[in-house]
Amino acid sequence: MIFLEQILFWVEQGNEVINSVVWGPVMLCFLLFVGIQFTLRLKFFQVVRIRLWLKHTVGAFFRRSPKQNRDSNAISPFQAMTTALAGAIGTGNIVGVATAITLGGPGAIFWMWAASFFGMMTVFAENVLGIRYRCKNKRGEWTGGPMYYIEKGLHKKWLSVAFCIACILASFGMGNMTQANSIAGALEEGFGVSPKITGMIAAVLVGCIIFGGIQRIAKVTEKVVPFMALFYMTGAIVVIVAHADLIPNVLRQIVGEAFSLQSAAGGAGGCVMAAAVKYGVARGVFSNEAGLGSTPIVHSASDTKEPVVQGMWGIFQVFLDTIVMCTMTALCILTSGALESGKEGVALSTAAFATVFGRFGSLFVAVSIVLFAFATIVGWSFYGERSVEYLAGGSKPIPVYKAVYVVMVAFGCVIDLRLVWSISDTFNGLMAIPNLIALLLLSSEVVSATKDYISRMKSRKALVMHSKAGIKKKKGIRVTGRRSPQ
């Protein structure tokens, strides 16, 4: 036992050193820099082209693509986005925001916004490259992600292998066991359900879904993700409206503390701004996964033929995940006065909802955590599966991976995961390093593809306008739309 404790001690110490590097100031600056350079080179695409990407995302909810054009072995762009959101929308939207505020102050929310604003273009670039470099596997399914654009674009097979190893380990940790532990904790505290029972039920449900392949995963996420997002946002809106008179003061506080140079509680030499930047950026990335390289794995499974269009789904994904949902959590906490309670993490979020819902506030947060965490487990299983397939060069080991993944769900519900949380966070950072390098070195391809798409759209629009003008002229109607004199 003493020998085992010594090993765990050294593992913990070593992980802290690595974690301080992969999530240190240099890495956070690198994450921001990649998003900033795409934003500048594409002339603030996420703002200037907002009507375009909303048309291809939100607008797609109200129209159906022709069934004859669908690839039976692929999923729709919407399903790809909801599956990616399933992996991204997790406890970070509730617990992560609360942690960012308690450690970095209200100003952390501003830097979370900043990280997400530039992160929109990071995910956009990931998806564009994912579609450009994807290929069909032996089952006729589209498969892609950072491992493919690193190998084919940079010709660095070893870097692809490093990404996949980190992704597989992260899928067992941050994507599986830690989320399962959150589910067990929420159900035990909110409803008195034993973690052992939760573990068995969760494992069975996850197994039934992931053994059905990407088609079944996508069918589940396209129904569960919109429901859980609307469920949580409805409750958050009720809390925010109840304290609406405090919103202007809270917004001033967020912006003011984001740039405050006052000494922080941590002691001399610290400052509020430094803490706000660190935890705001870190929790923003933790929430939307921009730069980690996880989401393009599932976006590459889409049946879309246009890389830039799938990139737009990535922009909407980050917008909904962080700009909308995380902001709602932050406003609930800050307008309700829950921050003054001294509570942290999930207890802080629960206190915020309790100001309106009373004792039902804890039940609302518990249900939200269960839905968010379960969706994350399902989404991340696909990331690990694709990484295993890439390393093995085929699908033979995938059933073994899925079986182990299901078992890990049960274990995650019943064991202490403090060290697993920390190690998983490190592997998330290790995933980001090769992905960000590839994004930076292949950035010209993203810029070129985007400019080409915009040019084609302008030409198509001009052709349509010209055709309409010709039709009106034949009917005796001026281009202005008024009928010419008879």
URPEJO-V922694 format. One record per pair of residues at least 24 apart in sequence whose ideal C-beta (glycine too) atoms are under 6 Angstrom apart, sorted by the first residue. I is the first residue (numbers start at 1). J is the second residue. D is the distance in Angstrom with one decimal. If there is no record, write none. Layout:
# URPEJO-V922694
I|J|D, I|J|D
This chain:
# URPEJO-V922694
12|419|5.8, 15|422|5.6, 15|423|5.3, 15|426|5.6, 18|426|5.4, 19|426|4.5, 22|426|6.0, 22|429|3.1, 22|430|5.9, 23|429|5.1, 28|281|4.8, 30|436|5.8, 31|285|6.0, 31|291|4.8, 32|118|5.9, 34|122|5.6, 34|436|5.3, 34|439|5.4, 34|440|5.9, 35|118|2.9, 35|119|5.3, 35|121|5.3, 35|122|4.3, 36|118|5.2, 38|121|3.9, 38|125|5.3, 39|118|5.6, 39|121|4.9, 41|447|5.1, 42|450|5.7, 46|120|4.5, 46|121|6.0, 46|315|5.5, 53|312|3.9, 53|315|5.1, 56|309|5.4, 56|312|4.8, 57|312|5.9, 57|313|5.7, 57|316|4.0, 70|303|5.9, 71|303|4.0, 73|140|4.4, 73|141|4.9, 74|142|5.4, 74|303|3.6, 75|218|4.2, 75|301|5.5, 75|302|6.0, 77|302|4.8, 77|304|4.9, 77|313|5.5, 79|218|3.8, 79|222|4.9, 80|298|5.5, 80|299|4.8, 80|302|4.0, 81|313|4.4, 81|317|5.5, 82|221|4.4, 82|222|4.7, 82|225|4.3, 83|218|5.5, 83|221|4.6, 83|298|4.7, 83|379|5.6, 84|295|4.2, 84|298|5.1, 84|317|5.6, 85|225|5.1, 85|317|5.7, 86|221|4.3, 86|225|5.4, 86|375|3.9, 86|378|5.7, 86|379|3.6, 87|376|5.7, 87|379|2.9, 87|380|5.1, 88|288|5.5, 88|289|4.9, 88|321|5.2, 89|321|5.7, 89|372|5.5, 90|372|5.1, 90|373|5.9, 90|376|3.8, 91|182|4.9, 91|373|5.7, 92|286|4.8, 92|287|4.1, 93|287|5.9, 93|325|5.1, 93|326|5.6, 94|329|6.0, 94|349|5.0, 95|345|5.1, 95|346|5.2, 96|283|4.6, 96|286|5.3, 96|287|5.5, 97|326|5.0, 97|329|4.2, 97|330|5.4, 98|345|5.5, 98|348|4.2, 98|349|4.9, 99|345|5.9, 100|279|4.6, 100|280|5.9, 100|283|3.9, 101|333|5.9, 102|344|4.9, 103|279|4.7, 104|275|4.5, 104|276|4.5, 104|279|3.3, 104|280|5.7, 105|257|5.0, 105|272|5.6, 105|276|5.5, 106|253|4.8, 106|254|4.9, 106|257|5.1, 106|334|5.8, 107|257|3.2, 107|258|3.8, 107|276|3.4, 108|276|4.6, 108|279|4.7, 108|280|3.7, 109|254|4.9, 109|330|4.6, 110|254|5.2, 110|255|5.9, 110|258|3.5, 111|276|5.6, 111|277|4.9, 111|280|2.8, 111|281|5.4, 112|280|4.4, 112|284|4.0, 115|281|4.4, 115|284|3.6, 116|284|5.2, 116|288|6.0, 116|318|5.6, 116|322|3.9, 116|323|5.5, 119|288|5.7, 119|290|3.1, 119|318|5.2, 120|315|4.5, 120|318|4.6, 122|290|4.5, 122|291|5.0, 123|290|4.9, 123|295|6.0, 123|314|3.6, 123|318|5.4, 124|311|4.1, 124|314|5.0, 124|315|5.3, 125|439|5.4, 125|446|4.5, 126|296|4.1, 127|296|5.2, 127|299|4.6, 127|310|4.7, 127|311|4.4, 127|314|4.3, 128|307|4.4, 128|311|4.4, 128|446|5.0, 128|449|5.6, 129|442|5.9, 130|296|3.4, 130|299|5.5, 130|300|4.1, 131|307|3.8, 131|310|5.2, 132|307|5.2, 134|300|4.3, 142|300|5.9, 142|301|5.1, 144|300|2.8, 145|296|5.2, 145|297|3.7, 145|300|5.7, 146|293|3.9, 146|435|4.5, 147|390|4.8, 149|438|5.9, 150|438|4.7, 153|442|4.9, 154|438|5.7, 154|441|6.0, 159|434|4.5, 162|434|5.6, 163|434|4.5, 164|387|3.9, 164|390|5.4, 164|391|5.2, 166|427|4.9, 166|430|4.1, 166|431|4.5, 167|383|5.7, 167|387|4.3, 167|431|5.5, 168|384|5.0, 168|387|4.9, 169|427|4.7, 170|424|5.9, 170|427|4.0, 170|428|5.3, 170|431|5.9, 171|380|4.8, 171|383|5.5, 171|384|3.2, 172|408|5.4, 173|420|5.4, 173|424|2.9, 174|424|3.7, 174|428|5.7, 175|380|2.6, 176|377|5.6, 176|408|5.0, 177|408|5.4, 177|412|3.3, 177|417|5.9, 177|420|5.6, 178|417|5.7, 178|421|5.4, 178|424|5.9, 179|373|4.0, 179|376|4.7, 179|377|5.0, 180|409|4.8, 180|412|3.3, 180|413|4.9, 181|412|5.0, 181|417|4.9, 182|369|5.6, 182|373|4.6, 183|370|5.2, 183|373|4.8, 184|413|3.8, 186|366|4.1, 186|369|4.3, 186|370|5.4, 190|362|5.7, 190|363|5.2, 190|366|3.1, 195|413|4.8, 195|414|4.9, 196|414|5.9, 198|413|5.0, 199|410|4.0, 199|413|3.4, 199|414|5.4, 202|409|5.3, 203|406|5.1, 203|409|4.5, 203|410|4.2, 206|377|5.7, 206|406|5.7, 206|409|5.2, 207|406|4.3, 209|378|5.5, 210|381|4.5, 210|402|5.5, 211|402|5.9, 214|301|5.6, 217|378|5.9, 217|382|5.9, 224|375|5.8, 228|371|3.9, 232|368|4.8, 235|364|5.3, 236|328|3.9, 236|332|5.4, 238|356|6.0, 239|332|4.6, 239|353|5.9, 239|356|4.8, 240|331|5.0, 242|356|4.9, 243|335|3.7, 243|336|5.6, 246|335|4.5, 250|334|4.5, 250|335|5.4, 284|322|5.8, 287|322|5.2, 287|326|5.6, 288|318|4.6, 288|321|4.5, 288|322|4.7, 290|318|5.8, 291|432|5.1, 291|436|5.7, 292|428|5.9, 292|431|5.1, 292|432|5.0, 293|431|5.5, 293|435|3.3, 294|383|5.1, 297|383|5.0, 297|386|5.0, 298|382|5.6, 307|449|5.7, 308|450|5.5, 308|453|4.1, 381|405|5.5
